Structures are given as C-alpha cells and as structure tokens.
C-alpha cells in the first residue's frame, strides 16, 4: 500500500528538482542543472512463465531527468524506514530494468531518517559467486548524517523544499523541534499561500509515524486557522493522489493474476473473475497473486480469505 509518507517524498522530488540537485551537491556529486523531469511508470514486475513465480517490483518513484549537458538519467527514489534483506537485489534489478527498457543509466536515491538504516542502505552490495562478484550496487543515501539541519528561517524561506527534506531526514532527531519552528516562522512570513499549503501538506504526510509528527501536531495547534484551512483542503487532494496510485497498482495486480491464470491454463468461472476484478485491496490481491502461481484450484487461492 502506498503510504502518505512515501507519496510526500515522491511529490517533493518530482515537483522541486532543485532538492535532488542540492542534496547531491552536499554529497560532492554533481549532475548539473536539470531542464526537464518526466515521471516514468513505477511498475517493473515480471509475471513469469508457466512454472516460475511472478516477480513484483514497484519502486516508490521513477523519474527521467534531462540536464543542460544533454544527458538523461533515471532517478529512482525509495523512502526506506527499515533494513530489508531483499532490497539490494531489487535496487540492482531496477538499474538493469531501466537500462534495458529506456537505454539510460539509473541512480537509486534512498531517503532515510534512521542512521542505522542509512548506513546499511549505502552498501555497497555485491552479488555473484564469492570467486567473482559480478554485480555491485551502490545507492545515493540521503539521511540524518549528510542532509543539513536547517534551522535558520532565512535559509528556510530561501529554499522551502530543501528545508522539508531536512525535516524528513531528521524526523527522529532532537533537532526536529528547531527545524519545525524555523519552517513555521518562515512560512508564516511568506506572502504566498501556496508555500503555506506546501509546507503544511508535506509535514502532515511526510512525518507520518515519526517523533517529528508529534512535535508538528503540537506546534500547529498554535497556528492561525487560516494556516491549516488550506492544508486541510490540500490534504484531501493529497489523499486523492494516493488513491489514484493505489488504483493503478490494483489494476496492475488484477491484470497479473489473470495473466498467470491464463499461462497456467486455469479456467476462471464468471463468479471468480468478478471476485478478482471487484477487489480493491492491494494487500489481498498480492496474496492471491502469490498463491495463484502454485495453487491447484481457484478455491486454494481464495480459501484463506
């Protein structure tokens, strides 16, 4: 399921290209100035052959950056809250998939708010037999140790998007109170309602499940009503964007289930087809898709629901 927190990071890097450029500059990595950003499909699944298990891959965000130099790269953004042993293989798959599909190089950007997760995500990760490692995966990690702590309201006002990245990556640190206070001071002085909406919207979604969310809830109680009336409306629009992405994933899972059933030459009664097509829960569809590759009958697929 696409979370508000993942969607917030997607919107931040898609709509504010300078965030990626500045953050990479802090890592002494320069890609130049982007001239265009295109959102690419994030479904990279492979539904397998008759006797193989389907593979499901959905990076959080995939964007194709065009730069003044004429170069184009894919930037895959993953918001990582915990260490997962299957992730390095997935990141390697993404890079290879982008090369094969679009014939461009790819960079995997992993955004973390936990220091241990950030250290793990930096890799490098090697694959292949111990005698000869044939694949190495390196990610660009943005986390609490390399994203600046932005607490000066003037610096915040000069670059709201980067300040929001600072808030996300330091959401579990003691400095989050100072970052949020600086954001509020800067945005209250901002003449643009759009800036107010952007900041409040991101904080409501991007800090989900963190220490920073509790701080933000307490701080915004003292804000003028006009500050978060706009946020509430924007929040509803944000929910609509998340729902749209969830609906897209649901459609992809439904299609995958029918593809696997067809490849296995399994007859699908109308009642079963209707049950699959009417399901709107990606988690349930995920389970069905896992089962359908090995189940003897459709009853086996649905039995545990």
MOZIWO-V216405 format. One record per run of one state. SS is the DSSP state (@ for helix, = for strand, . for the rest). FROM is the first residue (numbers start at 0). LEN is the number of residues. If there is no record, write none. Layout:
SS|FROM|LEN ; SS|FROM|LEN
//
This chain:
.|0|3 ; @|3|12 ; .|15|1 ; @|16|10 ; .|26|7 ; =|33|6 ; .|39|3 ; =|42|1 ; .|43|2 ; =|45|1 ; .|46|8 ; =|54|1 ; .|55|2 ; =|57|1 ; .|58|2 ; =|60|7 ; .|67|4 ; =|71|8 ; .|79|7 ; @|86|16 ; .|102|2 ; =|104|7 ; .|111|3 ; @|114|7 ; .|121|1 ; =|122|5 ; .|127|7 ; =|134|4 ; .|138|1 ; =|139|3 ; .|142|10 ; @|152|6 ; .|158|1 ; @|159|10 ; .|169|6 ; @|175|14 ; .|189|3 ; @|192|14 ; .|206|4 ; @|210|10 ; .|220|4 ; @|224|39 ; .|263|6 ; @|269|9 ; .|278|3 ; @|281|11 ; .|292|5 ; @|297|5 ; .|302|3
//
